[in-house]
């Protein structure tokens, strides 16, 4: 018997995707990555290879830009922003297979993955708290 909590978390992991898994899928051509933020945010920085399609434009422009049979992953700013949730809903309502990238571009950059800015690609360097590449000399790990 599946509990309500188990059903919730199963559905959640089927509709979300980690940034590192997105990086692999994008490199392999398995997905179309969509930045659902406003133009100013896109111009500030975005994931190289992403398609810019603000949430408000998905309903009218997605069918012309993205084939219905493609797997779509959407992102927005970060965990404090639900813009990608609205974008995922818009794609789902159009019948696309869609997932939401957890952490948005904030965690993409914090994982040391490249971002595109006006001057070209940029790597900000991984945040060791995010990538688990940190050690605390003299500290014991809490179990």
ROFI-822328 format. One record per atom (N, C-alpha, C, O, CB): residue in three letters; x, y, z. Coordinates in steps of 0.1 Angstrom, whole numbers, plus 5000, padded with zeros to 4 digits. Glycine has a CB too. Example, Ala and Ser with C-alpha at 12.3 -4.5 7.8 and 13.67 -1.06 7.14 Angstrom:
<rokes>
ala513249435078
ala512349555078
ala513249675078
ala514249675085
ala511349555090
ser512849785071
ser513749895071
ser512950005079
ser513450115080
ser514149945057
</rokes>
This chain:
<rokes>
unk500849885000
unk500050005000
unk500950125000
unk501850145008
unk499050005012
unk500650214991
unk501450334990
unk500750444998
unk499550474997
unk501550384975
unk501550515006
unk501050625014
unk500950745006
unk501450754995
unk501950645026
unk500150845011
unk500050975004
unk501351035003
unk501651094992
unk499051065012
unk502251025013
unk503551085012
unk504351015001
unk505051084993
unk504251075026
unk504350885000
unk505050814990
unk504650854976
unk505450874967
unk504950664993
unk503350864974
unk502750904961
unk503251044958
unk503551064946
unk501250894962
unk503251134967
unk503651264965
unk505051274960
unk505351334950
unk503451354978
unk505951204968
unk507351214965
unk507751134952
unk508651174944
unk508251154976
unk506951034949
unk507150964936
unk506851064924
unk507551074915
unk506350834935
unk505651124926
unk505251224915
unk506251334914
unk506651384903
unk503851274918
unk506751384926
unk507751494926
unk508951464918
unk509451544910
unk508051534940
unk509551344921
unk510851314914
unk510651284899
unk511551284892
unk511451194921
unk509451254895
unk509151224881
unk508951354873
unk509051354861
unk507851144880
unk508851464881
unk508551594874
unk509651704877
unk509551814873
unk507251654879
unk510651664885
unk511751754888
unk513051684883
unk513051564881
unk511851784903
unk514151764881
unk515351714877
unk516551794882
unk516451914882
unk515451704861
unk517551734887
unk518751794892
unk519551864882
unk519551824870
unk519551694900
unk520251974885
unk521052044875
unk522051964869
unk522351984857
unk521652174882
unk522751874876
unk523751794870
unk523251694860
unk523851664850
unk524551724881
unk522051644863
unk521351554853
unk520951634841
unk520951584830
unk520151484860
unk520551764843
unk520151844831
unk521451874823
unk521351864811
unk519551984836
unk522551904829
unk523751924822
unk524151804813
unk524451824801
unk524951954831
unk523951684818
unk524251564810
unk523251544799
unk523651514788
unk524251444820
unk521951564802
unk520951544792
unk521051654781
unk520851624769
unk519551554798
unk521451774785
unk521551884775
unk522751854766
unk522651874753
unk521752014782
unk523851804772
unk525051774764
unk524751654754
unk525351654743
unk526251734773
unk523851564758
unk523551454750
unk522451474740
unk522051384733
unk523151334758
unk521951604740
unk520851634731
unk519551574734
unk518651564725
unk521251604717
unk519351524746
unk518151454750
unk516951544754
unk515851504754
unk518451364762
unk517251674757
unk516251764761
unk516351894754
unk517351934748
unk516351784776
unk515251974755
unk515252114752
unk515152184765
unk514152164772
unk514052154742
unk516152274768
unk516152344781
unk515552484778
unk516052554769
unk517552354787
unk514552524786
unk513852644784
unk514052734796
unk513752694807
unk512352624781
unk514552854794
unk514652964804
unk513353044803
unk513053104793
unk515953054802
unk512553034814
unk511253094814
unk511253234820
unk510153294822
unk510353014821
unk512453294822
unk512453424828
unk512253544818
unk512253514806
unk513853444836
unk512153664824
unk512053784815
unk513253804807
unk514353754811
unk511653904824
unk513153884797
unk514253924788
unk515453974796
unk516653944793
unk513854024778
unk515254064806
unk516354124813
unk517154024821
unk518354034822
unk515754234823
unk516453924826
unk517153814834
unk517953724824
unk519053694827
unk516153734841
unk517353694813
unk518053614802
unk519253694798
unk520353634796
unk517053594790
unk519153824795
unk520353904791
unk521453904801
unk522653914798
unk519854044787
unk521053904814
unk521953914825
unk522853784825
unk524053794825
unk521253924838
unk522253664824
unk522953544823
unk521953434820
unk520753434825
unk523753514835
unk522353324813
unk521553214811
unk522353094808
unk523553104806
unk520553234799
unk521752974807
unk522452854805
unk522752844790
unk521852854781
unk521652724809
unk524052824786
unk524352814772
unk523552694766
unk523552584771
unk525852794770
unk522952724754
unk522152614747
unk520752614751
unk519952544745
unk522752484750
unk520352704761
unk518952704765
unk518152794754
unk518752874747
unk518752774779
unk516852774754
unk515952854746
unk515252954755
unk514852914766
unk514852754739
unk515153074751
unk514553174759
unk513053184755
unk512753214744
unk515153314758
unk512153144764
unk510753144762
unk510053184775
unk509753094783
unk510253014756
unk509753314777
unk509153354790
unk507753284791
unk507053254782
unk508953504790
unk507453254804
unk506253184807
unk505053244800
unk504153164795
unk505953184822
unk504853374799
unk503653434793
unk503653404778
unk502553414772
unk503753584795
unk504753364772
unk504753334758
unk504653184754
unk504553154742
unk505953394752
unk504653104764
unk504752954761
unk503452914753
unk503652844743
unk504852874774
unk502352954757
unk501052914751
unk501052934736
unk500652854728
unk499852984758
unk501553054732
unk501453094718
unk502753054710
unk502553044698
unk501353244718
unk503853044716
unk505153024708
unk505752884709
unk506452844700
unk506153124712
unk505452814720
unk506152684722
unk505852584710
unk506752524705
unk505652614734
unk504652574705
unk504352484694
unk505152514681
unk505452424673
unk502852484690
unk505552644679
unk506352674667
unk507852654669
unk508552634660
unk506052814663
unk508252664682
unk509652654685
unk510152524689
unk511352484687
unk509952754696
unk509252444695
unk509752314701
unk508752204697
unk507552204699
unk509752324717
unk509352104691
unk508551984686
unk507851914698
unk508451904708
unk509451884678
unk506651874696
unk505851814706
unk506451694712
unk506251654724
unk504451784700
unk507251624704
unk507851494709
unk509151514717
unk509651414722
unk508051404697
unk509551634718
unk510851664726
unk510551674741
unk509451714745
unk511451794721
unk511451624749
unk511451634763
unk511851774767
unk512951824762
unk512251524770
unk511151844775
unk511351984779
unk511751994793
unk511151924802
unk510152074775
unk512752074796
unk513152104810
unk513052254811
unk513652324803
unk514552044814
unk512452304821
unk512252454823
unk513052494836
unk513252414845
unk510852494824
unk513552614835
unk514152674847
unk513852824848
unk513452884838
unk515652654847
unk513952874860
unk513853014863
unk515053054872
unk516152994870
unk512453054869
unk514853144881
unk515953194888
unk516553094898
unk517653044897
unk515553324896
unk515753054908
unk516252964918
unk515152904927
unk513952924924
unk517353024926
unk515552844938
unk514552784947
unk513552884953
unk512552844958
unk515252704958
unk513953014953
unk513053104959
unk512053164949
unk511353264951
unk513753224965
unk512053104937
unk511253154926
unk510353044920
unk510952934917
unk512153224915
unk509053064918
unk508252954913
unk507952984898
unk506952924893
unk506952944921
unk508653064891
unk508453094877
unk508552964869
unk507752954859
unk509353194872
unk509452884872
unk509552754864
unk508452664866
unk508052584858
unk510952684866
unk507852674878
unk506652584881
unk505452624872
unk504852544866
unk506252594896
unk505252754870
unk504252804861
unk504552774847
unk503752734839
unk504052964862
unk505852774843
unk506252744829
unk506052594827
unk505552554816
unk507752774827
unk506352514837
unk506152364835
unk504652334833
unk504352254825
unk506752294847
unk503852404841
unk502452384840
unk501952424826
unk501152354820
unk501652474850
unk502452534820
unk502052574807
unk502452474797
unk501652444788
unk502752714804
unk503652424798
unk504052314788
unk503252184790
unk502852124780
unk505552284790
unk502952154802
unk502152034805
unk500752044799
unk500151954793
unk502052004820
unk500152164800
unk498852194795
unk498852184780
unk497752154774
unk498352324799
unk499952204773
unk500052184759
unk500452044755
unk500452014743
unk501152284753
unk500551954765
unk500851814762
unk502251774761
unk502551664757
unk500151784749
unk503251864765
unk504651834764
unk505051744776
unk504451754787
unk505451954764
unk506051664774
unk506751594785
unk507651694791
unk508651734785
unk507451464780
unk507451734803
unk508151844809
unk508551814823
unk507851754831
unk507351974809
unk509751864827
unk510351854841
unk510851994844
unk511152074836
unk511451754842
unk510852014857
unk511352144863
unk512752124868
unk513052034876
unk510452194874
unk513752204864
unk515152194869
unk515152254884
unk514952374886
unk516152274860
unk515552174893
unk515652214907
unk516752314909
unk517852294904
unk515852084916
unk516452414916
unk517452514919
unk517652624909
unk518352724912
unk518752444921
unk517152604897
unk517152714887
unk518652744883
unk519552674886
unk516452834891
unk518752864876
unk520052904872
unk521052934884
unk522252924883
unk519953024863
unk520452964895
unk521252984907
unk522052864910
unk523252874912
unk520353024919
unk521452744911
unk522152624914
unk522952564902
unk523852494904
unk521252524920
unk522552604890
unk523352574879
unk524752634881
unk525752564880
unk522652614865
unk524752764883
unk526052834885
unk526752794897
unk527952774897
unk525752984886
unk526052764908
unk526652724921
unk527352584919
unk528252554927
unk525652714932
unk526952504910
unk527552384907
unk528752394898
unk529352294894
unk526552284901
unk529152514894
unk530252544886
unk530052524871
unk530952514863
unk531352454890
unk528752514867
unk528452494853
unk528452634846
unk528252734852
unk527052424851
unk528752634833
unk528952764826
unk527552834824
unk526552774823
unk529552744812
unk527652964825
unk526553054822
unk526953144810
unk528153164808
unk526153134834
unk526053184802
unk526353274791
unk525953414795
unk524853444801
unk525553234778
unk526853504793
unk526653654796
unk526953724783
unk527353664773
unk527553704808
unk526753854783
unk526953934771
unk528353914765
unk528453924752
unk526654084774
unk529353894773
unk530653884768
unk531053744764
unk532153714760
unk531653934779
unk530153644766
unk530453504762
unk530253414774
unk529753464785
unk531853494756
unk530653294773
unk530553194784
unk531453234796
unk532453294794
unk530853054779
unk530953194808
unk531653224820
unk531353114830
unk530253064831
unk531153364826
unk532453074837
unk532252974848
unk532553054861
unk533653114862
unk533252854846
unk531653054870
unk531853124882
unk532553054893
unk533053104903
unk530453164888
unk532752924890
unk533452834901
unk532352774910
unk531452844914
unk534452924909
unk532552654913
unk531652574921
unk531652624935
unk532652654941
unk531952424920
unk530452624941
unk530252654955
unk530452524962
unk529752434960
unk528852724958
unk531552514971
unk531752384977
unk530652334986
unk530552214989
unk533052394985
unk529852424991
unk528652374999
unk527652304991
unk526852224996
unk528052495006
unk527652334978
unk526652274969
unk527252144963
unk526552044961
unk526252374958
unk528552144959
unk529152034952
unk529751934961
unk530251834957
unk530152084943
unk529651954974
unk530151854984
unk531651834983
unk532151724986
unk529451724983
unk532351944978
unk533851934977
unk534452014988
unk535452074986
unk534251984963
unk533952005000
unk534452085011
unk534851995022
unk534151895025
unk533352185016
unk535852035029
unk536251965041
unk536452065052
unk536852175050
unk537451875039
unk536152025064
unk536252105076
unk537352045085
unk537051955093
unk534952125083
unk538652085083
unk539652025091
unk539352035106
unk538952135111
unk541052095088
unk539551925113
unk539351915127
unk537851905131
unk537651895143
unk539852045133
unk536951895122
unk535551875125
unk535151735122
unk535551675112
unk534651975117
unk534251685131
unk533751555129
unk532451565122
unk531651655124
unk533651475142
unk532151475113
unk530851465106
unk529751425115
unk529951325123
unk530951375093
unk528651495115
unk527551455123
unk526851345117
unk526551345105
unk526551575125
unk526451245124
unk525851125119
unk524351135121
unk523551045117
unk526350995126
</rokes>
